Amino acid sequence: MSVSEHPASAGVLPVDVVPLGGLGEFGLNMMAISCGDTTIVIDAGSMFPDQDLPGVDLIVPDLAYLESRRGQVKALVLTHGHEDHIGGVPYALPFIDGPIYGTPLALALLGKKLEEHGLEPHTIAIKPRDVITIGPFTLEFIRVTHSMPDCVGIAVRTPQGVLLHTGDFKVDQTPLDGEAFDLHRFAQLGSDGVLALFCDSTNIDRRGYTGSEMDVEDAFEEIFTSTEGKIVVATFSSSLYRLQILVDLAAQFERKVAFVGRGMTENSQIAQRLGHLHMPTGTAIKDSDVSSFPAQDVVCLVTGSQGEANAALSRIAIDDHRHVRLHEGDRVVLSARAIPGNEKAIGRVMNHVARRNVEVVTESDKHVHVSGHGSEEELKLVLSLVRPQYFVPIHGEYRQLARHARVAKFVTKGLPSAVEVITAEDGDVIRFDHAGGRIVDKAPIGRTLIDGTRVGEVGDEVIRDRRHISIDGLVVPVVAINTQTGIIEGVPELMARGFVNDESTADVLAEGAKVLANTIEECSVEERADPGLMKERIRTELRKYLKKRTGRRPMVVPVVIEV
């Protein structure tokens, strides 16, 4: 079915496009498209908090706009299964009066998340070139290549014209699964006429081409050849192409593969079930069996490439993992780009690994990582094929959006009609009607902080979850630790506000201080010297104690003073 459309004209309903996240930040990707009394949503992503948000587990977009259209949101459509596109789905579902559409892999990755929230929405699996109709919209799904399989762009035929949303992509000429980017369909749509192109801007500031997922194979082959002990590779558990390359190399070099970390284990199982990860017979072992094999016969694929305190790599790096230990001759590979803000945490993990006399390999040493997003030349290619009337850069911080806007003007200046660029931000209401395309209004936006099972709404400012504090109170454990010796200086102290307002409060806090002291005593000297790891350990153990003793779950904000 063709998804061409006539130019926007008078006498038909206007179409409003409202980005609710992803324009001005990396993550939170979410876009609402409305016509009359029908709204569809493309993606519902999340992002992870930095260290300035203690006690916050997840950030999702403010959903006030969807709430204002309750009963009219007829579908949620997913481009692929990365967290920054599906992580907010459980929180958006109450406002969606219709099914979730996605590729089988995207829906499978989402399924575990929905199960944890006790949700069972109606889901419909789609494949590239499928066409569906939702009210006044007709949607066509188009194959794109990315860092994982089963990714699509979406062409939305509206009464005003065709809106083309690329999703996340790069133009991989040699995809591992043989499923190429459907440039032919993009070109066809361009010839038929596209009203507006909404395009990934993540890597617009990188010159040239991103390269294929296969490009890392030579560097890893060299690592497999030269490593005497076990190889520990930290990467994103959703980077399924990367996992397949490593599994194939392990089989070639007669090494066993252990998936270590919850996300790595779950995603590898899903990928195997759907045929996106092929494990040669006898290659896979459990993480509990790693120590049973000679080090030179093992590869561990682990979570924690961003230095997360509770992830597998962080525990392995300080000899605190139940099954995997590092020894001289082993090699640790960080096969992922550092997300801005995570550099310090990653550096701490690298320092711990180095103390084990183990080499750390990063993308600055060898070509062990390739991005899943297209660089400048690939973005130019898509622009020149589609030749939209309007261009809206999405997915990136404002500097990426602004640069992409400049590139779009440059690429199309020689065409009969140069593209009109709309550089939008979260909440901008982009209207397409007989008068053309323009920003006409501002929808309510912001961020919602998720702290366990409790939710607090915030604006763009970084503030604490006040609702959590008002219900269960706040406990601040204060510990002074000598960073050179790992010895506690003085006595741990617990301060509380709004917590257990009766005569037992002093006893609870006194006993909590003892629990805290015992917790620290059980940690290794090296772990005590790492404030990031100590804060996470203190927070976890103290919350367990307080929940068991009082039935309450106060917000625990550890303060570790380095002396």
Order of alpha helices (4+ residues) and beta strands (2+ residues): beta-beta-beta-beta-alpha-beta-alpha-alpha-beta-alpha-beta-beta-beta-beta-beta-alpha-beta-alpha-beta-alpha-beta-alpha-beta-beta-alpha-beta-alpha-beta-alpha-beta-alpha-beta-beta-beta-beta-beta-alpha-beta-beta-alpha-alpha-alpha-beta-beta
